């Protein structure tokens, strides 16, 4: 069962404005969906983080599978992802738009600060599972996640998170619940900002996906204290990192990576994009993305993705008492 917590933050006026800006596009020729020019792939977080990597890699794989596709990637950060999702909501009925989605799709509505749910969009495909690592600077006085927990019993530990309702907050909250400690939080808009804050000694620990921090791990500037995964990674670069559960912290959480279309698109538009994604995950570009970012290639297309979201949303609601 996955878990998250209720987190509040100030919603911006941009959400309302964006939700009202949209319109149908793309064509229907004898009941078949046809594109009308370039496609826009929205990424609801800033450049440099795991969501940015996922969106750009997915767009590249789709273009590799279909030479007639031209996908423009657009980062729209703010509100821990809420502004980007509001932009997609405003494009209801428009088959020319996609969005690189992840756990915030479920966590944002359950936090009570947006007026949409995952059911307002069209799930196209879940493309991978992405676990996370607890990391710190190389010169920090911690060697394991258990060391951090022990220090938090008497000292102030500042934990950086990327998005107030994202994966980072989830795993740190579950760690607190498991160990009866509390971390101070500082929120950033992307994994890139989070990495810079860690190296700049603004925070003590961070939760980052391997793909976001592998360069710093290999250079020795950052060290991994544990993996919030079910089992140790099989990847050579990560296989020596113990899981949190090995250290007595029974926490494992995978962030899904996927693709959404706006709500109210036609059945033929949905079928078109599912077909495009099914082809995309067969490309070398997809394989390279999975391997370079240390992901698990667990996919679910169309209605199967919808069922996955329904199950995970129910689990989150139960945990949050909604």
Backbone as numpy.savetxt, mean C-alpha at the origin, in Angstrom:
# Nx Ny Nz CAx CAy CAz Cx Cy Cz
-6.12 -13.07 10.81 -6.96 -11.88 10.81 -6.08 -10.64 10.81
-6.36 -9.71 9.89 -5.63 -8.46 9.88 -6.29 -7.49 10.82
-5.50 -6.53 11.27 -6.01 -5.57 12.23 -5.53 -4.18 11.88
-6.28 -3.18 12.29 -5.83 -1.80 12.22 -6.46 -1.06 13.38
-6.23 0.20 13.50 -6.78 0.96 14.61 -7.48 2.20 14.08
-8.32 2.76 14.89 -8.97 4.01 14.53 -7.97 5.15 14.67
-7.78 5.87 13.60 -6.87 7.00 13.61 -7.59 8.17 12.96
-7.54 9.33 13.55 -8.20 10.48 12.98 -7.18 11.48 12.49
-7.55 12.20 11.45 -6.70 13.27 10.96 -7.59 14.30 10.28
-7.08 15.46 10.03 -7.87 16.54 9.47 -8.12 16.29 7.99
-9.38 16.19 7.59 -9.71 16.03 6.17 -9.64 17.41 5.52
-9.17 17.46 4.31 -9.02 18.73 3.62 -10.22 19.03 2.75
-10.42 20.29 2.45 -11.52 20.69 1.59 -11.36 20.13 0.19
-10.13 19.76 -0.16 -9.87 19.22 -1.50 -10.66 17.94 -1.75
-10.98 17.18 -0.72 -11.70 15.93 -0.91 -13.05 16.19 -1.56
-13.76 17.17 -1.05 -15.08 17.47 -1.57 -15.00 17.98 -3.00
-13.99 18.86 -3.25 -13.84 19.40 -4.59 -13.49 18.32 -5.60
-12.57 17.44 -5.22 -12.14 16.39 -6.14 -13.27 15.43 -6.44
-14.08 15.10 -5.43 -15.14 14.13 -5.62 -16.18 14.62 -6.63
-16.22 15.94 -6.86 -17.20 16.46 -7.79 -16.67 16.65 -9.19
-15.39 16.34 -9.44 -14.79 16.60 -10.73 -14.72 15.36 -11.56
-15.39 14.90 -12.30 -15.16 13.67 -13.05 -16.06 13.64 -14.24
-16.07 12.54 -14.90 -16.93 12.41 -16.05 -16.58 11.17 -16.81
-17.56 10.66 -17.53 -17.33 9.44 -18.28 -16.40 9.69 -19.45
-15.59 8.71 -19.75 -14.71 8.76 -20.90 -14.45 7.34 -21.33
-13.78 7.19 -22.46 -13.67 5.85 -23.03 -14.93 5.60 -23.83
-14.86 4.69 -24.78 -16.00 4.50 -25.66 -16.58 3.10 -25.58
-17.81 2.97 -26.05 -18.47 1.67 -26.16 -18.81 1.47 -27.64
-18.17 0.50 -28.26 -18.39 0.20 -29.66 -19.05 -1.17 -29.76
-20.38 -1.17 -30.07 -21.13 -2.42 -30.12 -21.00 -3.20 -28.82
-21.04 -2.46 -27.69 -20.97 -3.11 -26.39 -19.58 -3.40 -25.91
-18.56 -3.11 -26.72 -17.18 -3.35 -26.34 -16.52 -2.04 -25.93
-15.78 -2.09 -24.84 -15.09 -0.90 -24.37 -13.87 -0.61 -25.24
-13.71 0.64 -25.63 -12.52 1.07 -26.37 -11.94 2.30 -25.71
-10.61 2.39 -25.70 -9.94 3.53 -25.09 -10.04 4.77 -25.96
-10.04 5.92 -25.32 -10.06 7.20 -26.01 -8.80 7.98 -25.61
-7.66 7.56 -26.15 -6.40 8.23 -25.84 -5.69 7.61 -24.65
-4.87 8.42 -23.98 -4.03 7.94 -22.88 -4.87 7.59 -21.65
-4.29 6.73 -20.83 -4.88 6.31 -19.56 -4.11 6.98 -18.42
-4.79 7.32 -17.34 -4.14 7.89 -16.16 -4.14 6.88 -15.03
-2.95 6.59 -14.49 -2.80 5.75 -13.30 -2.51 6.66 -12.11
-3.46 6.79 -11.20 -3.28 7.61 -10.01 -2.53 6.82 -8.94
-1.62 7.49 -8.25 -0.95 6.92 -7.09 -1.26 7.83 -5.91
-1.99 7.35 -4.90 -2.48 8.22 -3.84 -1.45 8.55 -2.75
-0.19 8.46 -3.09 0.89 8.81 -2.17 2.01 9.49 -2.95
2.93 10.11 -2.23 4.03 10.82 -2.88 5.00 9.86 -3.55
5.84 10.40 -4.39 6.85 9.60 -5.09 7.87 9.04 -4.09
8.39 7.87 -4.41 9.49 7.32 -3.64 9.14 6.19 -2.70
7.85 5.95 -2.47 7.45 4.90 -1.54 6.98 3.65 -2.25
6.51 2.68 -1.46 6.09 1.40 -2.02 4.91 1.53 -2.97
3.97 2.42 -2.67 2.82 2.60 -3.56 3.24 3.20 -4.88
4.19 4.12 -4.83 4.71 4.72 -6.06 5.42 3.66 -6.90
6.25 2.83 -6.27 6.92 1.75 -6.99 5.91 0.80 -7.62
4.87 0.46 -6.86 3.85 -0.47 -7.35 3.11 0.10 -8.55
2.69 1.34 -8.45 1.93 1.95 -9.54 2.73 2.07 -10.81
3.96 2.51 -10.69 4.80 2.68 -11.88 5.16 1.33 -12.50
5.44 0.34 -11.66 5.78 -0.98 -12.18 4.57 -1.63 -12.85
3.39 -1.45 -12.26 2.18 -2.01 -12.85 1.89 -1.37 -14.19
2.03 -0.05 -14.26 1.82 0.63 -15.54 2.80 0.13 -16.59
4.06 -0.07 -16.21 5.06 -0.55 -17.15 4.73 -1.96 -17.64
4.25 -2.81 -16.74 3.89 -4.18 -17.12 2.69 -4.18 -18.06
1.73 -3.30 -17.81 0.56 -3.21 -18.69 0.95 -2.74 -20.08
1.84 -1.76 -20.14 2.31 -1.27 -21.44 3.11 -2.33 -22.17
3.87 -3.13 -21.42 4.65 -4.20 -22.05 3.74 -5.27 -22.63
2.61 -5.51 -21.98 1.68 -6.54 -22.44 0.82 -6.07 -23.62
0.65 -4.74 -23.74 -0.19 -4.18 -24.80 0.47 -2.91 -25.32
1.07 -2.99 -26.50 1.82 -1.85 -27.04 0.92 -0.68 -27.40
-0.39 -0.89 -27.44 -1.31 0.21 -27.74 -1.67 1.03 -26.50
-1.29 0.56 -25.33 -1.58 1.30 -24.09 -0.51 2.35 -23.84
-0.95 3.54 -23.45 -0.04 4.59 -22.98 -0.59 5.10 -21.66
0.12 4.81 -20.56 -0.39 5.10 -19.22 0.45 6.22 -18.59
-0.21 7.31 -18.25 0.44 8.42 -17.55 0.25 8.24 -16.05
1.35 8.21 -15.30 1.30 8.02 -13.86 1.27 9.37 -13.17
0.35 9.53 -12.22 0.18 10.81 -11.53 0.11 10.58 -10.03
1.05 11.16 -9.29 1.04 11.10 -7.83 0.14 12.20 -7.28
-0.82 11.82 -6.43 -1.69 12.78 -5.74 -1.67 12.42 -4.27
-0.77 13.05 -3.52 -0.64 12.69 -2.11 -1.46 13.64 -1.23
-1.61 13.24 0.02 -2.36 14.03 0.98 -3.41 13.22 1.69
-3.62 13.53 2.97 -4.65 12.85 3.74 -4.42 11.37 3.89
-3.14 10.96 3.95 -2.80 9.54 4.09 -3.43 8.69 2.99
-3.50 9.26 1.78 -4.07 8.57 0.63 -5.46 9.03 0.26
-6.14 9.73 1.17 -7.55 10.08 0.96 -7.75 10.98 -0.24
-6.84 11.90 -0.49 -7.02 12.84 -1.60 -6.97 12.10 -2.94
-6.04 11.17 -3.08 -5.94 10.40 -4.32 -7.17 9.54 -4.57
-7.67 8.89 -3.52 -8.88 8.09 -3.68 -10.09 8.96 -4.01
-10.15 10.16 -3.44 -11.24 11.08 -3.76 -11.20 11.50 -5.22
-9.99 11.65 -5.75 -9.84 11.96 -7.18 -10.45 10.83 -8.03
-10.16 9.59 -7.67 -10.73 8.46 -8.42 -12.24 8.41 -8.26
-12.73 8.69 -7.06 -14.17 8.70 -6.84 -14.84 9.73 -7.76
-14.18 10.85 -7.96 -14.72 11.88 -8.83 -14.74 11.51 -10.30
-14.04 10.42 -10.65 -14.00 9.96 -12.04 -14.97 8.80 -12.28
-16.01 8.71 -11.47 -16.99 7.62 -11.62 -17.47 7.52 -13.05
-17.47 6.28 -13.57 -17.92 6.05 -14.93 -16.86 6.24 -15.99
-15.68 6.69 -15.60 -14.61 7.01 -16.55 -13.64 5.85 -16.65
-13.71 5.11 -17.73 -12.85 3.95 -17.92 -11.43 4.27 -18.30
-11.09 5.56 -18.36 -9.72 5.97 -18.71 -8.83 6.11 -17.48
-9.37 5.90 -16.27 -8.63 6.09 -15.03 -8.44 4.77 -14.29
-7.27 4.64 -13.66 -6.96 3.54 -12.76 -6.28 4.11 -11.53
-6.14 3.30 -10.49 -5.43 3.73 -9.28 -4.66 2.56 -8.69
-3.44 2.82 -8.27 -2.61 1.80 -7.59 -3.05 1.75 -6.13
-3.74 0.69 -5.76 -4.37 0.62 -4.44 -3.60 -0.27 -3.48
-3.88 -0.09 -2.20 -3.26 -0.88 -1.14 -4.16 -0.80 0.09
-3.60 -1.09 1.26 -4.40 -1.27 2.47 -5.22 -0.05 2.86
-4.79 1.15 2.48 -5.55 2.36 2.81 -6.96 2.33 2.23
-7.18 1.57 1.17 -8.52 1.44 0.59 -9.53 0.98 1.63
-9.11 0.11 2.54 -9.99 -0.39 3.59 -9.86 0.41 4.88
-8.64 0.82 5.21 -8.40 1.48 6.49 -8.98 2.88 6.53
-8.93 3.62 5.43 -9.44 4.99 5.44 -10.93 5.06 5.77
-11.78 4.30 5.10 -13.21 4.36 5.46 -13.49 3.92 6.88
-12.77 2.90 7.35 -13.01 2.40 8.70 -12.53 3.38 9.76
-11.68 4.32 9.38 -11.24 5.34 10.33 -12.30 6.42 10.52
-13.30 6.44 9.63 -14.43 7.35 9.80 -14.23 8.74 9.27
-13.22 8.97 8.43 -12.95 10.34 7.97 -13.16 10.52 6.48
-13.62 9.48 5.78 -14.01 9.62 4.39 -15.41 9.05 4.23
-16.11 9.49 3.19 -17.50 9.07 3.03 -17.67 8.01 1.96
-16.58 7.39 1.53 -16.67 6.31 0.56 -16.16 5.01 1.18
-16.44 3.90 0.50 -15.90 2.60 0.90 -15.31 1.94 -0.35
-14.69 0.79 -0.15 -14.11 0.07 -1.29 -15.18 -0.29 -2.32
-16.44 -0.36 -1.89 -17.54 -0.72 -2.80 -17.89 0.39 -3.78
-17.35 1.60 -3.55 -17.58 2.71 -4.48 -16.64 2.66 -5.68
-15.73 1.69 -5.70 -14.78 1.56 -6.80 -14.94 0.20 -7.48
-14.20 -0.01 -8.54 -14.25 -1.27 -9.29 -12.93 -2.01 -9.13
-12.88 -3.08 -8.33 -11.63 -3.82 -8.16 -11.25 -4.53 -9.47
-10.01 -4.34 -9.90 -9.53 -4.95 -11.13 -8.63 -6.15 -10.82
-7.57 -5.95 -10.06 -6.71 -7.09 -9.71 -5.84 -6.79 -8.49
-5.73 -7.76 -7.63 -4.70 -7.79 -6.60 -3.46 -8.39 -7.24
-2.33 -7.67 -7.15 -1.14 -8.12 -7.88 -0.06 -8.73 -7.00
-0.10 -8.48 -5.68 0.96 -9.01 -4.82 0.66 -8.74 -3.37
1.38 -9.45 -2.50 1.40 -9.17 -1.06 2.77 -8.60 -0.70
2.76 -7.60 0.18 3.98 -6.88 0.52 4.10 -6.80 2.04
5.01 -7.59 2.61 5.25 -7.54 4.06 6.17 -6.36 4.39
6.38 -6.11 5.66 7.16 -4.96 6.07 8.22 -5.36 7.10
9.23 -4.50 7.23 10.32 -4.70 8.17 10.32 -3.58 9.20
10.70 -3.89 10.45 11.05 -2.83 11.38 12.53 -2.53 11.18
12.85 -1.27 10.91 14.24 -0.90 10.63 14.66 0.27 11.51
15.98 0.44 11.64 16.54 1.56 12.38 17.88 1.92 11.75
18.50 2.96 12.24 19.83 3.34 11.73 20.88 2.31 12.15
21.92 2.24 11.37 22.96 1.24 11.64 23.61 1.44 13.00
23.70 2.69 13.47 24.37 2.95 14.74 23.42 2.97 15.94
22.16 2.61 15.72 21.19 2.59 16.83 21.52 1.45 17.79
21.16 1.61 19.06 21.52 0.61 20.07 20.57 -0.59 20.13
19.95 -0.94 19.01 19.02 -2.06 18.97 19.47 -3.05 17.91
19.33 -4.33 18.24 19.67 -5.38 17.27 18.45 -6.20 16.86
17.38 -6.11 17.64 16.15 -6.87 17.36 14.94 -6.00 17.68
13.78 -6.45 17.21 12.54 -5.77 17.59 12.28 -5.91 19.08
12.70 -7.03 19.65 12.54 -7.23 21.09 13.35 -6.19 21.87
14.51 -5.79 21.34 15.31 -4.74 21.99 14.55 -3.42 22.01
13.86 -3.11 20.91 13.09 -1.87 20.83 11.95 -1.90 21.85
11.26 -3.02 21.93 10.17 -3.16 22.89 10.68 -2.98 24.31
11.80 -3.58 24.63 12.37 -3.45 25.98 12.72 -2.01 26.28
13.30 -1.30 25.29 13.66 0.11 25.49 12.42 0.97 25.68
11.32 0.63 24.97 10.10 1.42 25.05 9.43 1.33 26.41
9.80 0.36 27.22 9.22 0.23 28.56 9.68 1.36 29.48
10.83 1.96 29.15 11.34 3.03 30.02 11.72 4.30 29.27
11.90 4.20 27.93 12.34 5.35 27.15 11.31 5.72 26.09
11.41 6.94 25.60 10.55 7.40 24.51 11.12 6.89 23.18
10.33 6.09 22.47 10.72 5.58 21.16 9.82 6.23 20.11
10.43 6.94 19.17 9.68 7.64 18.13 9.63 6.77 16.88
8.42 6.40 16.49 8.21 5.54 15.32 7.65 6.37 14.18
8.31 6.31 13.04 7.80 6.98 11.85 6.84 6.08 11.10
5.77 6.65 10.58 4.81 5.89 9.79 4.52 6.63 8.50
4.23 5.89 7.45 3.88 6.48 6.16 2.38 6.40 5.99
1.69 7.47 6.35 0.23 7.47 6.30 -0.37 7.05 7.62
-1.27 7.84 8.13 -1.81 7.61 9.47 -2.67 6.35 9.56
-3.16 5.85 8.43 -4.01 4.66 8.48 -3.39 3.49 7.70
-2.10 3.55 7.44 -1.47 2.55 6.60 -0.89 1.38 7.35
-0.17 0.55 6.59 0.43 -0.67 7.10 1.34 -0.41 8.28
2.11 0.67 8.23 3.07 0.95 9.29 2.38 1.12 10.63
1.29 1.88 10.62 0.55 2.09 11.86 -0.06 0.78 12.35
-0.47 -0.07 11.42 -1.06 -1.35 11.80 -0.06 -2.21 12.55
1.13 -2.41 11.97 2.08 -3.33 12.60 2.62 -2.76 13.91
2.79 -1.45 13.98 3.25 -0.88 15.25 2.16 -0.98 16.32
0.92 -0.79 15.94 -0.18 -0.93 16.90 -0.30 -2.37 17.39
-0.20 -3.32 16.48 -0.25 -4.72 16.89 0.92 -5.07 17.80
2.08 -4.50 17.52 3.25 -4.72 18.39 2.98 -4.17 19.78
2.40 -2.98 19.86 2.06 -2.39 21.15 1.07 -3.28 21.91
0.07 -3.77 21.19 -0.93 -4.61 21.84 -0.33 -5.92 22.35
0.61 -6.46 21.61 1.24 -7.71 21.99 2.17 -7.56 23.19
2.79 -6.39 23.31 3.88 -6.23 24.28 3.59 -5.23 25.40
2.42 -4.55 25.32 2.03 -3.59 26.35 3.02 -2.44 26.47
3.50 -1.95 25.31 4.31 -0.74 25.28 3.61 0.27 24.37
4.17 1.47 24.29 3.58 2.50 23.43 4.70 3.28 22.75
4.56 3.44 21.43 5.50 4.25 20.65 4.88 5.62 20.36
5.71 6.64 20.31 5.26 7.93 19.78 5.27 7.85 18.26
4.32 8.51 17.62 4.18 8.44 16.16 4.52 9.78 15.50
5.18 9.72 14.36 5.33 10.86 13.47 4.95 10.37 12.08
3.98 11.05 11.45 3.45 10.59 10.16 4.09 11.33 9.00
4.42 10.58 7.95 4.97 11.13 6.72 4.09 10.68 5.56
4.28 11.29 4.40 3.40 10.98 3.27 3.92 9.86 2.37
5.16 9.42 2.55 5.67 8.36 1.68 6.82 7.64 2.36
7.14 6.46 1.82 8.28 5.71 2.33 9.58 6.43 2.10
9.67 7.21 1.02 10.88 7.98 0.77 11.13 9.02 1.84
10.08 9.74 2.24 10.20 10.72 3.32 10.56 10.04 4.63
9.97 8.89 4.84 10.21 8.14 6.08 11.66 7.69 6.18
12.21 7.21 5.08 13.62 6.79 5.07 14.53 7.97 5.36
14.25 9.11 4.74 15.06 10.31 4.97 14.99 10.75 6.43
13.80 10.65 7.03 13.64 11.04 8.43 14.42 10.11 9.35
14.44 8.83 9.03 15.20 7.87 9.84 16.69 8.17 9.76
17.19 8.38 8.55 18.62 8.67 8.38 18.99 10.02 8.97
18.01 10.94 9.00 18.25 12.26 9.57 18.04 12.33 11.07
17.83 11.18 11.73 17.69 11.06 13.17 16.48 11.80 13.73
15.44 11.97 12.89 14.19 12.55 13.36 13.33 11.52 14.07
13.54 10.25 13.76 12.78 9.16 14.35 13.75 8.05 14.74
13.28 7.14 15.59 14.13 6.04 16.06 13.94 4.77 15.24
12.71 4.48 14.86 12.41 3.26 14.11 11.41 3.59 13.01
11.34 2.71 12.04 10.36 2.86 10.97 9.92 1.47 10.52
8.75 1.42 9.93 8.27 0.20 9.29 8.28 0.46 7.79
9.10 -0.28 7.06 9.25 -0.06 5.62 9.21 -1.38 4.88
8.62 -1.35 3.69 8.65 -2.52 2.83 10.07 -2.73 2.32
10.49 -3.98 2.12 11.87 -4.22 1.66 12.25 -3.45 0.42
11.31 -3.34 -0.53 11.62 -2.63 -1.76 11.92 -1.16 -1.56
11.40 -0.58 -0.46 11.63 0.83 -0.19 13.00 1.09 0.42
13.60 0.07 1.03 14.78 0.31 1.85 15.93 -0.63 1.53
15.81 -1.45 0.48 16.86 -2.43 0.20 18.21 -1.77 -0.08
18.21 -0.61 -0.73 19.47 0.08 -1.01 20.21 0.46 0.26
19.47 0.98 1.24 20.08 1.39 2.50 20.49 0.18 3.34
19.75 -0.92 3.21 20.16 -2.15 3.90 21.48 -2.67 3.33
21.59 -2.65 2.01 22.79 -3.16 1.36 23.99 -2.25 1.59
23.75 -0.93 1.71 24.85 0.00 1.96 25.29 0.00 3.41
24.45 -0.54 4.30 24.78 -0.58 5.72 24.35 0.65 6.50
23.62 1.57 5.86 23.15 2.77 6.57 21.98 2.46 7.49
21.22 1.43 7.13 20.05 1.03 7.90 20.14 -0.48 8.15
19.62 -0.91 9.30 19.57 -2.34 9.60 18.15 -2.76 9.91
17.82 -4.00 9.52 16.50 -4.56 9.79 16.52 -5.31 11.11
15.53 -5.04 11.96 15.45 -5.67 13.27 14.55 -6.91 13.27
13.53 -6.91 12.44 12.67 -8.09 12.28 11.79 -7.90 11.08
11.19 -8.98 10.62 10.23 -8.95 9.52 8.85 -9.27 10.06
7.86 -8.45 9.70 6.49 -8.70 10.10 5.83 -9.64 9.08
6.39 -10.82 8.92 5.92 -11.79 7.95 5.66 -13.12 8.63
4.91 -13.99 7.94 4.58 -15.29 8.51 5.82 -16.15 8.70
6.70 -16.10 7.72 7.94 -16.88 7.74 9.08 -16.00 7.25
10.30 -16.45 7.46 11.43 -15.69 6.93 11.36 -15.63 5.40
11.86 -14.53 4.86 11.95 -14.41 3.41 12.89 -15.47 2.85
12.58 -15.91 1.64 13.48 -16.82 0.95 14.48 -16.07 0.09
14.23 -14.79 -0.15 15.18 -13.98 -0.92 16.53 -13.96 -0.21
17.59 -14.10 -0.98 18.94 -14.18 -0.41 19.27 -12.96 0.43
18.85 -11.78 -0.01 19.18 -10.54 0.68 18.48 -10.40 2.03
17.39 -11.15 2.25 16.57 -10.97 3.44 16.45 -12.22 4.31
17.02 -13.32 3.87 16.76 -14.60 4.53 17.29 -14.68 5.96
18.22 -13.81 6.34 18.77 -13.85 7.70 18.02 -12.96 8.68
16.99 -12.26 8.20 16.22 -11.39 9.08 15.17 -12.23 9.82
15.20 -12.28 11.14 14.21 -13.08 11.88 12.83 -12.43 11.81
11.81 -13.25 11.93 10.46 -12.70 11.99 10.20 -12.13 13.38
9.19 -11.29 13.48 8.80 -10.76 14.79 8.38 -11.89 15.72
7.69 -12.88 15.17 7.22 -13.99 16.01 8.38 -14.79 16.59
9.48 -14.87 15.87 10.66 -15.54 16.41 11.19 -14.83 17.65
10.89 -13.55 17.76 11.35 -12.76 18.90 10.26 -12.58 19.96
9.21 -13.38 19.87 8.16 -13.33 20.87 7.11 -12.28 20.63
7.08 -11.70 19.42 6.09 -10.68 19.07 5.23 -11.26 17.95
4.07 -11.75 18.28 3.25 -12.52 17.35 2.45 -11.58 16.44
3.17 -10.94 15.50 2.56 -9.98 14.58 3.03 -10.29 13.16
2.08 -10.46 12.28 2.35 -10.64 10.85 1.26 -9.94 10.07
1.65 -9.14 9.09 0.64 -8.39 8.32 1.18 -8.13 6.92
0.41 -8.51 5.91 0.79 -8.26 4.52 -0.07 -7.16 3.95
0.56 -6.18 3.36 -0.17 -5.16 2.62 -0.39 -5.66 1.20
-1.63 -5.59 0.73 -1.86 -6.00 -0.65 -1.51 -4.85 -1.59
-1.12 -5.20 -2.79 -0.93 -4.24 -3.87 -1.92 -4.59 -4.96
-2.57 -3.60 -5.54 -3.57 -3.91 -6.55 -3.91 -2.72 -7.43
-4.91 -2.93 -8.28 -5.35 -1.92 -9.23 -6.86 -1.76 -9.12
-7.31 -0.52 -9.01 -8.73 -0.17 -9.00 -9.08 0.64 -10.24
-10.33 0.56 -10.66 -10.90 1.50 -11.61 -11.99 2.29 -10.88
-12.46 3.38 -11.45 -13.55 4.11 -10.80 -14.82 3.27 -10.69
-15.71 3.69 -9.84 -17.01 3.04 -9.77 -17.85 3.38 -10.99
-18.90 2.59 -11.20 -19.89 2.85 -12.25 -19.34 2.75 -13.66
-18.22 2.08 -13.87 -17.79 1.83 -15.24 -18.61 0.65 -15.79
-18.64 0.51 -17.09 -19.43 -0.55 -17.70 -18.80 -1.92 -17.45
-19.61 -2.95 -17.61 -19.08 -4.31 -17.48 -17.99 -4.56 -18.51
-18.16 -4.02 -19.70 -17.14 -4.25 -20.73 -15.84 -3.54 -20.39
-15.92 -2.36 -19.74 -14.71 -1.67 -19.31 -14.00 -2.46 -18.22
-14.77 -2.97 -17.27 -14.17 -3.81 -16.22 -13.50 -5.03 -16.83
-14.20 -5.71 -17.73 -13.63 -6.91 -18.36 -12.36 -6.57 -19.13
-12.36 -5.42 -19.77 -11.18 -4.99 -20.53 -9.97 -4.85 -19.61
-10.17 -4.18 -18.47 -9.03 -3.94 -17.59 -8.59 -5.21 -16.86
-9.53 -6.09 -16.54 -9.13 -7.38 -15.96 -8.28 -8.15 -16.96
-8.70 -8.14 -18.22 -7.93 -8.83 -19.27 -6.54 -8.23 -19.41
-6.47 -6.89 -19.36 -5.16 -6.24 -19.48 -4.24 -6.61 -18.31
-4.81 -6.68 -17.10 -4.00 -7.01 -15.94 -3.60 -8.48 -15.93
-4.47 -9.35 -16.40 -4.11 -10.76 -16.49 -2.94 -10.96 -17.44
-2.89 -10.16 -18.49 -1.75 -10.21 -19.41 -0.52 -9.58 -18.77
-0.72 -8.50 -18.01 0.41 -7.78 -17.41 1.20 -8.65 -16.43
0.48 -9.48 -15.65 1.18 -10.29 -14.65 1.90 -11.48 -15.26
1.81 -11.62 -16.57 2.56 -12.67 -17.27 3.83 -12.12 -17.92
4.11 -10.84 -17.73 5.25 -10.22 -18.40 6.53 -10.31 -17.57
7.66 -10.14 -18.25 8.94 -10.07 -17.55 9.00 -8.86 -16.63
8.32 -7.78 -17.03 8.31 -6.57 -16.20 7.66 -6.84 -14.84
6.57 -7.60 -14.85 5.93 -7.96 -13.58 6.86 -8.82 -12.73
7.47 -9.83 -13.34 8.39 -10.70 -12.60 9.53 -9.90 -11.99
10.05 -8.94 -12.76 11.14 -8.11 -12.25 10.68 -7.27 -11.07
9.47 -6.70 -11.16 8.92 -5.91 -10.06 8.81 -6.75 -8.79
8.27 -7.96 -8.92 8.10 -8.84 -7.76 9.46 -9.15 -7.14
10.42 -9.53 -7.96 11.73 -9.94 -7.45 12.52 -8.76 -6.90
12.48 -7.63 -7.58 13.25 -6.47 -7.14 12.71 -5.87 -5.85
11.42 -6.09 -5.59 10.79 -5.50 -4.40 10.43 -6.54 -3.34
10.87 -7.79 -3.57 10.77 -8.84 -2.54 9.32 -9.11 -2.12
8.45 -9.19 -3.12 7.02 -9.40 -2.89 6.65 -10.87 -3.03
5.41 -11.18 -2.62 4.83 -12.50 -2.87 3.81 -12.33 -4.00
3.97 -13.06 -5.13 3.11 -12.84 -6.30 1.74 -13.49 -6.18
0.98 -13.10 -5.17 -0.36 -13.65 -4.94 -1.38 -12.75 -5.62
-2.00 -13.24 -6.68 -2.91 -12.42 -7.47 -4.36 -12.87 -7.30
-5.28 -11.94 -7.58 -6.72 -12.22 -7.58 -7.37 -11.21 -8.51
-8.08 -11.69 -9.53 -8.62 -10.81 -10.57 -10.12 -10.61 -10.43
-10.56 -9.40 -10.75 -11.99 -9.12 -10.85 -12.79 -9.47 -9.61
-13.76 -10.37 -9.78 -14.64 -10.73 -8.67 -13.87 -11.41 -7.53
-12.78 -12.10 -7.85 -11.97 -12.72 -6.80 -11.30 -11.64 -5.95
-10.89 -10.54 -6.57 -10.32 -9.42 -5.82 -11.40 -8.79 -4.94
-12.62 -8.67 -5.48 -13.73 -8.13 -4.68 -13.98 -8.99 -3.45
-13.95 -10.32 -3.62 -14.16 -11.23 -2.49 -13.05 -11.09 -1.47
-11.81 -10.92 -1.93 -10.67 -10.72 -1.03 -10.89 -9.45 -0.20
-11.31 -8.37 -0.85 -11.53 -7.11 -0.14 -12.67 -7.24 0.87
-13.72 -7.95 0.51 -14.85 -8.15 1.43 -14.41 -8.88 2.69
-13.61 -9.93 2.53 -13.14 -10.70 3.68 -12.25 -9.85 4.58
-11.33 -9.13 3.99 -10.42 -8.31 4.79 -11.14 -7.15 5.44
-12.11 -6.58 4.77 -12.86 -5.48 5.36 -13.66 -5.96 6.57
-14.24 -7.15 6.46 -15.00 -7.71 7.59 -14.10 -7.94 8.78
-12.88 -8.42 8.53 -11.94 -8.66 9.62 -11.55 -7.34 10.30
-11.32 -6.32 9.50 -10.96 -5.01 10.06 -12.11 -4.42 10.87
-13.32 -4.56 10.37 -14.49 -4.05 11.10 -14.61 -4.74 12.46
-14.39 -6.03 12.48 -14.51 -6.78 13.74 -13.49 -6.29 14.75
-12.26 -6.09 14.31 -11.20 -5.63 15.19 -11.49 -4.22 15.71
-12.01 -3.37 14.84 -12.24 -1.97 15.21 -13.55 -1.76 15.95
-14.35 -2.82 16.05 -15.61 -2.70 16.79 -16.67 -1.94 16.05
-16.54 -1.91 14.71 -17.55 -1.18 13.93 -18.80 -2.03 13.72
